[in-house]
Amino acid sequence: MIPEVKIVIFEEKNVLKNMLDLLDNQYEFIINKDLIKIDKIAKELDEAAKKLARLEIKRRNLMESKPSVKQYIEDCNDENIKQAYKEIKKILNMIELQKKANETLIKQRLFFTKKMINCIKPGKSIGTYNAYGQVGK
């Protein structure tokens, strides 16, 4: 196994753990309606995603002539890398679940806010009755 690939895989695992922690924090901020911290954590998530993308590109460049990552991991004899790969898959699954939960909460809050605004703001035009007794716009 190429030692650089091993380093990149461990770095990817650390970045993914950081992203999961950030998503957990984002969930708490959404629950507590802390908009300033939500904005700040969104920027941190964006930076973590960019870092992960750079690592992904680096890993792909190092493995350009090799088979898929899964096959590469299965063929290597290093148990540490195999364990790290399993952890990465587990973390990715947890990230996906947390991301969906956060998105759902945000959509619910936006839907509620939109409904409240529609209740508060006056109609754009005053409805008048037409010849058939129906309210026209």
Summary of the structure (lengths in Angstrom):
residues: 137
radius of gyration: 24.3
end to end distance: 71.9
largest distance: 84.6
contacts: 324
relative contact order: 0.13
helix: 77%
strand: 3%
